[in-house]
Amino acid sequence: MVEENAFVSDEGRQTIMRHDAQRPETTRLITGTPIPGHWIQVLATMRANTFTRLSLAEVRAEASHILIVSPTAEVARTCFADLLDSADQEGPVDYRSAPEGFVEIVTAEEVVPADVPAGTWIFLPHRQDGWTEVETTSARVRAALVKENTVRERDEKLTLIEYGINLWLWAEPPSSGGDPVCHAGELISWESAWALSGTADAAPASPIDEGPKGANRADEEDRASLRPPIYFGLPEVLRRRRREG
């Protein structure tokens, strides 16, 4: 196992090809460590491409419901700041008792596949994130949701998407030739990646850019640890967009 303090800084990072079993592993959300600066450029490039970008408005138009499966509310806030801010929502919500909420947060144990509303986009932790317990749990929940999808009608199916928690601290961008964002058995590559932007025509400031002027040190550190809004798994709207060119 690679210790948590072995994550390489942006200044001294090296391009290393690892086998999946050799990736850094941890047992918690890594905080207080800035997201490497190269992700700013990756995010900007994806937001500039109509085939790898969805605006908040487009997400609302296409998804009937958003379900974020997260071990804690802190993890959800760290990985979905833009989406949660847009929903003006705070803290965990149980989708079964509050179905009117568009964006809701639940733990893996609370997910009942048969009860998830039709057309829901479900965000699960990446199965090669580096947080070992979360990886295992995510794979289990995903398998149950895939099974549920097989018995649903086409217009009732669920869209499964994965998000990174700690992988941004060790994975390499697609242009670097470093660690691919994938795992054995089922490839989750940059071909399935897309980024969330504020509008359909313009990309807002990245959550991993510099903080606002006058922000105190704690605020700047919190902002620097926010994960880039890059997700893996294509919703139908992007599949359709790519087919039609």
C-alpha positions in Angstrom: 0.0 0.0 0.0 1.2 3.5 -0.8 1.1 5.8 2.2 -1.2 8.9 1.9 1.8 11.3 2.1 3.2 9.7 -1.0 0.9 11.6 -3.3 3.2 13.7 -5.5 3.0 17.4 -5.6 2.4 19.3 -8.8 5.9 20.7 -8.8 7.6 17.4 -8.4 5.2 15.0 -10.0 6.5 12.3 -12.3 4.7 10.5 -15.1 4.5 6.9 -13.8 2.7 4.0 -15.4 1.2 1.9 -12.7 -0.7 -1.4 -12.7 -4.1 -1.0 -11.0 -2.9 -2.8 -8.0 0.0 -0.3 -7.6 -2.1 2.8 -7.5 -1.9 4.9 -4.3 -4.5 3.8 -1.7 -6.1 5.6 1.2 -8.9 5.2 3.7 -10.3 8.8 3.8 -10.9 12.0 1.9 -7.6 13.7 1.4 -8.0 17.4 2.4 -5.5 20.2 2.8 -3.7 19.1 -0.4 -4.2 21.4 -3.5 -5.5 19.7 -6.6 -2.6 19.6 -9.1 -2.7 22.6 -11.4 -2.7 20.6 -14.7 -6.3 19.8 -14.1 -7.2 23.4 -14.7 -6.1 23.1 -18.3 -7.8 19.7 -18.7 -11.1 21.2 -17.4 -10.8 24.2 -19.6 -10.2 22.1 -22.7 -13.2 19.8 -21.9 -15.5 22.8 -21.3 -14.5 24.3 -24.7 -15.7 21.2 -26.5 -19.4 20.6 -27.1 -18.8 16.8 -27.0 -17.3 16.8 -23.5 -19.4 19.5 -21.9 -22.8 19.9 -20.3 -24.1 23.0 -18.7 -26.2 23.0 -15.5 -29.2 24.0 -17.6 -28.7 21.0 -19.9 -28.3 18.6 -16.9 -31.6 19.9 -15.5 -33.3 19.5 -18.9 -32.1 15.9 -19.4 -32.1 14.3 -15.9 -35.3 13.8 -14.0 -33.4 13.6 -10.8 -29.8 13.6 -9.5 -28.7 11.1 -6.9 -25.2 11.5 -5.4 -24.0 8.4 -3.6 -21.4 9.7 -1.1 -19.8 8.4 2.1 -20.2 11.8 3.7 -21.7 15.2 3.0 -18.2 16.7 3.1 -17.2 14.4 0.2 -20.3 15.4 -1.8 -19.5 19.1 -1.2 -15.9 18.7 -2.2 -16.8 16.9 -5.5 -20.1 18.6 -6.5 -19.7 22.2 -5.3 -21.1 23.7 -8.5 -24.0 21.3 -8.8 -25.0 21.6 -5.2 -24.7 25.4 -5.3 -27.0 25.5 -8.3 -29.6 23.4 -6.4 -29.3 25.7 -3.4 -29.1 22.6 -1.3 -27.2 21.8 1.9 -26.5 18.5 3.6 -27.8 15.0 3.0 -31.4 14.4 1.8 -33.2 11.1 1.7 -34.6 10.7 -1.8 -37.4 8.4 -0.5 -38.8 11.0 1.9 -38.1 14.0 -0.3 -38.7 13.1 -3.9 -39.2 16.7 -5.0 -35.6 17.5 -4.5 -33.7 17.6 -7.8 -30.2 17.0 -6.3 -30.1 14.6 -3.4 -27.3 13.0 -1.4 -27.4 9.5 0.1 -25.0 6.9 1.5 -24.5 3.6 -0.3 -26.5 1.8 2.4 -29.5 4.0 1.7 -29.8 3.2 -2.0 -32.7 0.9 -2.9 -32.4 0.4 -6.6 -36.1 -0.4 -7.2 -37.1 2.9 -5.5 -34.8 5.2 -7.5 -37.1 7.3 -9.8 -37.1 6.7 -13.5 -34.6 8.8 -15.5 -32.3 9.5 -12.5 -28.7 10.2 -13.0 -26.7 8.4 -10.3 -23.2 9.6 -9.4 -21.1 6.9 -7.8 -17.5 7.0 -6.5 -15.0 5.9 -9.1 -14.1 2.2 -8.7 -10.4 3.0 -9.0 -10.4 6.2 -6.8 -7.7 5.0 -4.4 -10.1 5.1 -1.4 -10.3 1.4 -1.0 -13.4 1.0 1.1 -15.4 3.4 -1.1 -14.2 1.6 -4.3 -15.6 -1.8 -3.0 -18.9 -0.2 -1.9 -19.3 1.6 -5.2 -18.8 -1.6 -7.2 -21.4 -3.4 -5.1 -24.0 -0.6 -5.5 -23.3 -0.3 -9.2 -23.8 -4.0 -9.8 -27.2 -3.8 -8.0 -28.2 -0.7 -10.2 -27.1 -2.4 -13.4 -29.2 -5.4 -12.5 -32.2 -3.1 -11.8 -31.7 -1.4 -15.2 -32.1 -4.7 -17.0 -35.7 -5.0 -15.9 -36.7 -1.4 -16.6 -38.3 -0.1 -19.7 -36.1 2.1 -21.9 -37.6 5.4 -20.7 -37.3 4.4 -17.1 -33.7 3.4 -17.1 -31.1 5.0 -14.8 -27.9 6.7 -16.0 -24.8 5.6 -14.0 -21.9 8.1 -13.8 -18.7 7.9 -11.7 -16.8 10.7 -10.0 -13.3 11.0 -8.6 -12.6 11.8 -4.9 -8.9 11.2 -4.4 -7.9 10.0 -7.9 -7.2 13.7 -9.0 -4.2 13.6 -6.7 -2.5 10.7 -8.4 -4.0 10.1 -11.9 -2.4 11.7 -14.9 -4.1 13.8 -17.6 -4.9 12.0 -20.8 -2.2 13.8 -22.7 0.6 12.9 -20.3 1.0 9.2 -21.0 0.7 8.5 -17.3 -1.9 6.6 -15.3 -5.0 5.9 -17.3 -8.3 6.4 -15.5 -9.4 2.8 -15.9 -9.5 -0.5 -14.2 -9.4 -4.2 -15.1 -12.6 -5.7 -16.6 -14.3 -2.5 -17.7 -12.5 0.5 -19.1 -13.5 3.9 -17.8 -11.4 6.0 -20.1 -11.3 9.7 -21.1 -13.6 8.7 -24.0 -16.4 8.6 -21.4 -15.4 11.7 -19.6 -17.3 15.0 -19.6 -17.2 18.2 -17.6 -19.9 20.4 -16.0 -19.9 24.0 -17.0 -22.1 26.9 -15.8 -23.8 27.7 -19.1 -24.1 26.1 -22.5 -22.0 28.9 -24.1 -19.4 29.9 -21.5 -17.4 28.1 -18.9 -17.3 29.7 -15.4 -14.2 30.0 -13.3 -12.9 26.7 -12.3 -13.4 25.6 -8.7 -9.7 24.8 -8.6 -8.7 28.3 -9.8 -7.5 30.9 -7.3 -10.0 32.0 -4.7 -11.7 35.4 -4.6 -9.7 38.4 -3.6 -9.7 39.0 0.1 -10.4 35.3 0.9 -8.7 34.2 4.1 -6.2 31.3 4.1 -8.7 28.7 5.3 -11.1 29.6 2.5 -8.3 29.5 -0.1 -7.2 26.0 1.1 -10.8 24.7 1.0 -11.2 26.1 -2.5 -8.0 24.5 -3.6 -9.1 21.1 -2.5 -12.4 21.1 -4.4 -12.4 18.4 -7.1 -12.7 19.3 -10.7 -16.3 18.7 -12.0 -15.2 16.0 -14.5 -17.3 12.8 -14.5 -17.1 9.4 -16.2 -20.0 7.8 -18.0 -21.8 9.4 -20.9 -25.5 10.5 -20.4 -27.6 9.8 -23.4 -27.6 13.5 -24.4 -23.8 13.3 -25.0 -24.0 9.9 -26.7 -26.6 11.5 -29.1 -24.5 14.6 -29.6 -21.5 12.5 -30.6 -23.4 10.3 -32.9 -24.9 13.2 -34.7 -21.6 15.0 -34.9 
